[in-house]
Amino acid sequence: MTDDTARTLVLEELKRLRKRSGAVTVDALSLAPTIGAVLGGGDPYLAFTRLQQHLLDESHERTIKAAAASLGFSSDADTHLDRLTEAGVMLSVDQRQARRLSDEGLESLATLITTNWTIEAVPELVVDVIAERDGLALALSAHHPATVAMREPTVELLSAQTRTTLPMSWSVTESVEQMQLRAGMPVRVTYDALETSLTVVWRGEVWPKFTVRLHGGASPLSVETLGNRLMMRLWSAA
């Protein structure tokens, strides 16, 4: 699965929706599973209302305005060609130019739907930090929608001046809607270094959410996230 899988699928679904007779409806979105998953977590009604609201918010863009009309959000015409004609009148261009603007708008929509507008489809990586007698154990698990392409997370341990990429074995459970990953063994760190940090990088089509859960009195000194990177400073001792 390549990193642009979801965007490609969303664009294909938008093009099919545009060709339909009549405007996009909740029932129509039930036949667009990627859009439904990304915008509504599989709920067509939620995906429809969010798509409609986002289109209103972006209505100042000519290409988005043309795409919205061709999808039937701002046109009552029954056929795609008639909706393009209405879009042309609205934008003061001919039908051919309206089609070009609509095509560009669908491209932009596919990008927005799979990036800025993503709500329900955000991948999540969970780090459970468990206090142990001589240090900490860190158990890692993750999940993401099957329509969103994500690589396996990588984990680095920074101890004093040493940077080590940890060999991670991930078990993957796949369903039609979800991919679940779980690290085979906990990462164990002892207190024998002046400064120890753990960095997790999860690359993919969408920036992930990171969740850190503390158990048994574990307390990292700091937790920082930026984009697809999580860093935990575990301790600093003299």
C-alpha positions as CSV (number, residue, x, y, z in Angstrom):
1,M,0.0,0.0,0.0
2,T,1.5,3.3,-1.1
3,D,1.3,6.5,1.0
4,D,-1.2,8.1,-1.4
5,T,-3.7,5.2,-1.3
6,A,-6.5,7.0,0.6
7,R,-6.2,10.1,-1.6
8,T,-6.4,8.0,-4.8
9,L,-9.5,6.2,-3.5
10,V,-11.2,9.4,-2.4
11,L,-10.6,11.0,-5.8
12,E,-12.1,8.0,-7.6
13,E,-15.1,8.1,-5.3
14,L,-15.6,11.8,-5.9
15,K,-15.5,11.3,-9.6
16,R,-18.1,8.5,-9.4
17,L,-20.3,10.7,-7.2
18,R,-20.0,13.6,-9.7
19,K,-21.3,11.4,-12.5
20,R,-24.5,10.4,-10.6
21,S,-27.9,11.6,-11.5
22,G,-28.9,14.1,-8.8
23,A,-26.9,15.6,-6.0
24,V,-24.7,13.8,-3.5
25,T,-26.9,12.4,-0.7
26,V,-26.3,10.4,2.5
27,D,-27.3,7.3,0.6
28,A,-24.8,8.1,-2.1
29,L,-22.0,8.5,0.4
30,S,-22.8,5.0,1.7
31,L,-21.3,3.8,-1.6
32,A,-18.1,5.8,-1.0
33,P,-16.5,3.9,1.8
34,T,-13.2,5.7,1.9
35,I,-14.8,9.1,2.2
36,G,-17.2,7.7,4.8
37,A,-14.4,6.3,6.8
38,V,-12.2,9.3,6.7
39,L,-14.8,12.0,7.4
40,G,-17.4,10.0,9.4
41,G,-15.8,6.9,10.9
42,G,-18.0,4.8,8.7
43,D,-21.2,6.8,9.3
44,P,-22.5,8.2,6.0
45,Y,-24.7,10.8,7.6
46,L,-21.8,12.2,9.6
47,A,-19.5,12.2,6.6
48,F,-22.2,14.0,4.5
49,T,-22.7,16.8,7.1
50,R,-18.9,17.3,7.5
51,L,-18.3,17.4,3.8
52,Q,-21.1,19.8,3.3
53,Q,-19.8,22.1,6.1
54,H,-16.2,22.0,4.8
55,L,-17.4,22.9,1.3
56,L,-19.2,25.9,2.7
57,D,-16.1,26.9,4.6
58,E,-14.0,26.7,1.4
59,S,-16.5,28.2,-1.0
60,H,-14.3,31.2,-1.7
61,E,-12.0,29.0,-3.8
62,R,-13.2,28.9,-7.5
63,T,-12.1,25.3,-8.0
64,I,-13.9,24.2,-4.8
65,K,-17.0,26.1,-5.8
66,A,-17.0,24.4,-9.2
67,A,-16.5,21.0,-7.6
68,A,-19.3,21.6,-5.1
69,A,-21.7,22.6,-7.9
70,S,-20.8,19.6,-10.0
71,L,-21.4,17.3,-7.0
72,G,-24.8,18.9,-6.5
73,F,-24.1,20.8,-3.3
74,S,-24.9,24.2,-4.9
75,S,-26.8,23.1,-7.9
76,D,-30.3,21.6,-8.3
77,A,-29.7,20.3,-11.8
78,D,-30.2,16.5,-12.3
79,T,-27.3,15.7,-14.6
80,H,-23.6,16.3,-14.3
81,L,-23.5,18.4,-17.6
82,D,-26.4,20.6,-16.4
83,R,-24.6,21.1,-13.1
84,L,-21.5,22.1,-14.9
85,T,-23.5,24.6,-16.9
86,E,-24.9,26.1,-13.7
87,A,-21.3,26.2,-12.3
88,G,-20.2,28.1,-15.4
89,V,-22.9,30.7,-15.1
90,M,-22.1,31.1,-11.4
91,L,-18.3,31.5,-12.2
92,S,-18.8,33.4,-15.5
93,V,-17.0,30.8,-17.5
94,D,-18.2,28.4,-20.3
95,Q,-18.9,24.7,-19.6
96,R,-15.5,23.5,-20.7
97,Q,-13.7,25.9,-18.3
98,A,-16.2,24.9,-15.6
99,R,-15.3,21.2,-16.2
100,R,-11.6,22.1,-15.8
101,L,-12.2,24.0,-12.6
102,S,-14.3,21.1,-11.3
103,D,-11.5,18.6,-12.1
104,E,-9.0,20.8,-10.2
105,G,-11.5,21.1,-7.4
106,L,-11.9,17.4,-7.0
107,E,-8.1,17.0,-6.8
108,S,-8.0,19.6,-4.1
109,L,-11.0,18.0,-2.3
110,A,-9.3,14.6,-2.3
111,T,-6.2,16.1,-0.7
112,L,-8.2,18.1,1.9
113,I,-10.4,15.1,2.8
114,T,-7.4,12.9,3.5
115,T,-5.3,15.6,5.3
116,N,-6.8,18.8,6.8
117,W,-10.3,17.4,7.1
118,T,-9.4,14.1,8.5
119,I,-11.2,13.6,11.9
120,E,-12.3,10.0,12.4
121,A,-9.5,8.4,10.5
122,V,-6.5,9.7,12.5
123,P,-4.1,6.8,13.2
124,E,-3.3,6.4,16.9
125,L,-0.2,5.0,18.5
126,V,-0.4,4.2,22.3
127,V,2.7,3.9,24.5
128,D,2.0,2.3,27.9
129,V,4.8,3.4,30.3
130,I,5.0,0.9,33.2
131,A,7.2,1.4,36.3
132,E,9.5,-1.5,37.2
133,R,11.9,-2.0,40.0
134,D,15.0,-1.1,38.0
135,G,13.5,1.1,35.3
136,L,10.6,1.3,32.9
137,A,8.9,-1.0,30.4
138,L,7.2,0.5,27.4
139,A,4.5,-1.4,25.5
140,L,3.5,-0.1,22.1
141,S,0.3,-0.6,20.1
142,A,-1.3,1.2,17.2
143,H,-4.3,1.2,15.0
144,H,-5.4,3.0,11.8
145,P,-8.1,2.7,9.2
146,A,-7.4,0.2,6.5
147,T,-7.9,2.9,3.8
148,V,-5.0,5.0,5.3
149,A,-1.5,3.9,4.4
150,M,0.9,3.8,7.3
151,R,4.3,2.2,7.7
152,E,5.4,0.3,10.7
153,P,6.6,2.6,13.5
154,T,10.3,2.9,14.2
155,V,11.7,3.2,17.7
156,E,15.1,4.8,18.8
157,L,16.6,4.8,22.2
158,L,19.0,7.7,23.0
159,S,21.1,6.9,26.0
160,A,24.0,9.4,26.9
161,Q,25.8,9.7,23.5
162,T,24.4,6.4,22.1
163,R,21.6,6.3,19.6
164,T,20.2,2.8,18.9
165,T,17.4,1.8,16.5
166,L,15.5,-1.0,18.4
167,P,14.6,-4.1,16.5
168,M,10.8,-4.2,16.7
169,S,8.6,-7.1,15.8
170,W,5.0,-5.9,15.0
171,S,2.1,-8.3,14.9
172,V,-0.6,-7.0,12.5
173,T,-4.4,-7.8,12.8
174,E,-6.3,-6.7,9.7
175,S,-10.0,-6.3,9.1
176,V,-12.0,-4.6,6.3
177,E,-12.0,-1.3,8.3
178,Q,-9.1,-1.4,10.7
179,M,-5.4,-2.3,10.9
180,Q,-4.1,-3.0,14.4
181,L,-0.4,-3.3,15.3
182,R,1.2,-4.4,18.5
183,A,4.9,-4.6,19.4
184,G,5.9,-8.2,20.2
185,M,8.0,-7.3,23.2
186,P,8.0,-4.4,25.7
187,V,10.9,-2.0,25.5
188,R,12.8,-2.1,28.8
189,V,15.0,0.7,29.9
190,T,17.1,0.8,33.1
191,Y,18.2,3.8,35.2
192,D,21.9,3.6,34.6
193,A,22.3,6.5,32.1
194,L,22.5,10.2,32.8
195,E,19.8,10.9,30.2
196,T,17.6,8.5,28.3
197,S,15.0,9.3,25.7
198,L,12.7,7.2,23.5
199,T,11.8,8.4,20.1
200,V,8.9,6.9,18.1
201,V,8.5,7.9,14.4
202,W,5.3,6.7,12.5
203,R,5.4,7.7,8.9
204,G,2.4,7.4,6.6
205,E,-0.3,9.2,4.7
206,V,-1.7,11.0,7.8
207,W,0.0,12.5,10.8
208,P,-0.8,10.3,13.8
209,K,-2.1,10.9,17.2
210,F,0.2,9.8,20.1
211,T,-1.2,8.7,23.5
212,V,1.1,8.0,26.5
213,R,-0.4,6.2,29.4
214,L,1.4,5.9,32.8
215,H,1.2,2.9,35.1
216,G,2.5,2.1,38.6
217,G,3.9,5.5,39.3
218,A,5.8,5.9,36.1
219,S,6.5,9.5,35.3
220,P,8.5,10.6,32.2
221,L,10.2,14.0,32.7
222,S,8.7,15.3,29.4
223,V,6.7,14.1,26.5
224,E,6.9,16.0,23.2
225,T,5.2,15.4,19.8
226,L,5.7,17.1,16.5
227,G,4.1,15.8,13.3
228,N,4.9,12.1,13.0
229,R,7.4,12.0,15.9
230,L,7.0,11.3,19.6
231,M,9.9,11.9,22.1
232,M,9.8,10.9,25.8
233,R,12.6,12.1,28.1
234,L,12.5,9.3,30.6
235,W,14.8,10.7,33.4
236,S,18.0,12.6,34.1
237,A,20.1,11.7,37.1
238,A,23.4,13.2,38.3
